[in-house]
Structures are given as C-alpha cells and as structure tokens.
Amino acid sequence: MENTVRNKQVILRDYIEGFPKESDLKVVTASNTTELKVKPGSMAVLVKNLYLSCDPYMGIRMREPNPSTLALIDAFVPGKPIAGFGVSKVIDSDDPVFEKGDYVWGLVDWEEYSTIHPIGIFKIDININVPLSYYTGILGMIGLTAYGGFFEICSPKKGETVFISAASGAVGQLVGQFAKLMGCYVVGSAGSKQKVDILLNKFGFDDAFNYKEEPDLDAALKRCLPQGIDIYFENVGGKMLDAVLMNMKDNGRIAVCGMISQYHLKANERIQNLPFVIVKKIKMQGFVCFDFLNSFPKFLEFVLPCIKERKLIYVEDIVEGLENGPAALVGLFHGQNVGKQVLKVARE
Ligand SMILES: NC(=O)c1ccc[n+]([C@@H]2O[C@H](COP(=O)([O-])OP(=O)(O)OC[C@H]3O[C@@H](n4cnc5c(N)ncnc54)[C@H](OP(=O)(O)O)[C@@H]3O)[C@@H](O)[C@H]2O)c1
C-alpha cells in the first residue's frame, strides 16, 4: 500500500436555500497528500471509509444555521467535506482500543480516508456475520430509531392498526415489520408502484397505497383502515399528517420521527386537523434516535435473531463510488431510493 494518498472528498459548495441539488455538492481531490499513518501520541485513528449513509437530516445540515433551523447537529461548513454515519476499516491507530484491521461504525467525513478521534465510534464484531453495510442502517442509528420510536413511543399492542408513511424507506420498512411481528394490522404509504409492491410482497404489509396517485388522502386512509388508526409512525408530515389526524382512533399514538416533506419548504404547511388531538385523546410525541442510546443493547438482542432467522427483511439501495454520493443523497428528497440509501466508497 502507498504511504500517502490524495484524498477524494465530497464538499458543500455553499449553504443552500430550498431543496438540496447535486450542484450544491462537489467531489474534489485534495491538493495536499494525506499520510496513511497516525502521529504517535495523537490518540488518533486513521480509517478507510467503506460505506457512507445517506440520511434526510443531512439536507438540513446543508442550510445556514439560524434559530429557526431544525438541525440537531451543527451545519456543514462550506468548502469542507460533509459528514454522516459510515462503516470504515482501521488502517492505523494510536488509540489502544482500536487496531489495524478492525472494522468500525460511527460519524465520519465523506471522503476516502479519515483521521478521527474516536468518540462515538463503535467497533464492529465481525463474528456477527451480517453485511458491513448494515451498520449504516438496521444495526445503527436507523434501526435504533425504528425500534425506540415504535416500541418505546407507540407502546403497540397485538391487533392494533398501524399506519406508516415513507414506509418502504430505511426506517419505515423496519417499523412495518416490527409491527407485523407484534401482530398488528399494518398499512404503509409510499411514492411509487414499485415501492407499494415491495411493501405488500416483500415486507408483508397488510395493505399499502401510492400517495402520489391518491387525489384524496383521507379517502385512501378510510379505504385501507376503515376501522381507524391506533398508531401512526410519522415520517413525512404535511398533508399526510393532516389526513391521518382525521382517521386516528380514540387514544391513538403518533410517533413523530420525521417530516421530510417540510424540511426544504420556504414555510411549513399549515396543519388543519390538530383539534382532533383533543377529542380523540391522541398522544403525539417527537423523538430523536439518541434518546434511545441506553436501549441499544436491548435493541441488538431483539434485532440480531430476527435477522438471523429471516424474520426481518432489510432492503438496501447501494450506490457505488464517492463521485455518485451527491446524486444519492439528493435523491432521497425525490424518492429515488428504494430501501436504505447507502454509498459504497471502497471494497471491504
Ligand atoms: N427522529 C430521528 O432520530 C430520525 C432518525 C432517522 C430518520 N428520521 C426521519 O425519518 C424519516 C425517514 O427517514 P429514512 O432515513 O428512513 O429515509 P427514507 O425513507 O429511506 O428516504 C426518504 C423517503 O422519503 C420520502 N419522501 C421524500 N420527499 C417526500 C415528500 N416531499 N413527501 C413525502 N415523502 C417524501 C421518499 O419516499 P417515497 O418515494 O415513499 O415518497 C424517500 O424515499 C425522515 O423524515 C427522517 O428525517 C428521523
């Protein structure tokens, strides 16, 4: 292996307004060389990035920070690489916890090689024989979001009705299958016929509809869930939330995981039907995945046997090459991903 490389990176050109575009990001090769060794005494770890996760919150980080920005994590810096969750291989380490050859997952910059000070980087147990890419999703932040959001926020019971928006995506596909495992009646919405087919025929949803072809969302919900909705797992917000509020049952629960339809609008859409929260005694709660960090071991105990015994199917949409990262990330906001969007940067 060479001792130095010119690192390829995906940088943010400038803060964005409106929807993220591919041209807001630029793939560059650094003019300086990166040494493939860490400095003794630095406690740093040098990793080669293998998989990068494309997530909707990254679009919010492309905006200039201001008090009305939703961002939970700091905005990206123009001219610098964007960052997100990734799976990497340790090339060199000055931290005794990590050794050359280890595989890790956690936050890294979008680049071929990263030097990290490993706070919040987790070692991967390769004896758990699953694809490494799973640590960008089902075995990482996405899985914990689906698990905590569904089991801890929604308190599901067997026989209840569950509706999930963006149901074929990274989080949605897991919530739907967790709900089926609980014995719930599960309905999902998604933005294409192909995605609806996957919901019905791959993930075992009881019913599903393509919201883009439904002129009346209220009617679509009444058709699929005539008895009403006990649990709504909210991924999109806007018109869908408004229609769902009219169809919730008394004492229903809404877990507000995300509102992707609103993230890049000039102004959030107004919700008309919030008064139903009062009369139907609905519990509506937002959350972020980090709220459930203490439940991570419990989550793994639940999810790993489900993967092994094929009780859960996990669909990924893997795009290869760092240069295709901008299109993959931006595609999330146009529904181009089918399943969890992952970027493969290098061979394992
Ligand atoms: N609270 C947390 O900690 C947390 C953690 C992870 C994710 N999230 C949130 O969970 C939601 C799903 O995230 P994910 O990672 O699983 O993404 P994903 O569902 O895999 O990908 C995003 C999907 O959103 C749908 N979408 C995009 N624009 C839309 C619009 N204007 N209206 C309706 N649907 C739209 C598209 O699916 P269709 O083709 O079906 O439209 C797209 O494929 C997002 O809102 C995200 O911000 C929250």
The ligand as a Gaussian input file, in Angstrom:
#p B3LYP/6-31G(d) Opt

LIG

0 1
 N      -36.022000      11.243000      14.717000
 C      -34.904000      10.637000      14.334000
 O      -33.970000      10.423000      15.116000
 C      -34.771000      10.176000      12.911000
 C      -33.763000       9.285000      12.533000
 C      -33.728000       8.832000      11.203000
 C      -34.651000       9.314000      10.292000
 N      -35.592000      10.224000      10.704000
 C      -36.619000      10.712000       9.788000
 O      -37.362000       9.592000       9.345000
 C      -37.847000       9.838000       8.035000
 C      -37.426000       8.690000       7.117000
 O      -36.005000       8.679000       7.046000
 P      -35.248000       7.500000       6.303000
 O      -33.817000       7.619000       6.634000
 O      -35.957000       6.232000       6.567000
 O      -35.402000       7.926000       4.772000
 P      -36.046000       7.063000       3.608000
 O      -37.485000       6.844000       3.932000
 O      -35.201000       5.894000       3.328000
 O      -35.892000       8.074000       2.386000
 C      -36.650000       9.214000       2.320000
 C      -38.010000       8.944000       1.643000
 O      -38.908000       9.986000       1.988000
 C      -39.896000      10.075000       1.003000
 N      -40.083000      11.490000       0.631000
 C      -39.162000      12.335000       0.135000
 N      -39.721000      13.549000      -0.066000
 C      -41.011000      13.441000       0.298000
 C      -42.114000      14.348000       0.307000
 N      -41.983000      15.607000      -0.084000
 N      -43.316000      13.888000       0.746000
 C      -43.450000      12.611000       1.152000
 N      -42.452000      11.718000       1.173000
 C      -41.263000      12.118000       0.754000
 C      -39.410000       9.285000      -0.223000
 O      -40.150000       8.073000      -0.260000
 P      -41.457000       7.946000      -1.183000
 O      -40.994000       7.532000      -2.539000
 O      -42.247000       6.912000      -0.476000
 O      -42.096000       9.306000      -1.206000
 C      -37.961000       8.987000       0.130000
 O      -37.538000       7.781000      -0.456000
 C      -37.295000      11.199000       7.595000
 O      -38.281000      12.179000       7.862000
 C      -36.106000      11.387000       8.523000
 O      -35.787000      12.744000       8.712000
 C      -35.655000      10.659000      11.979000

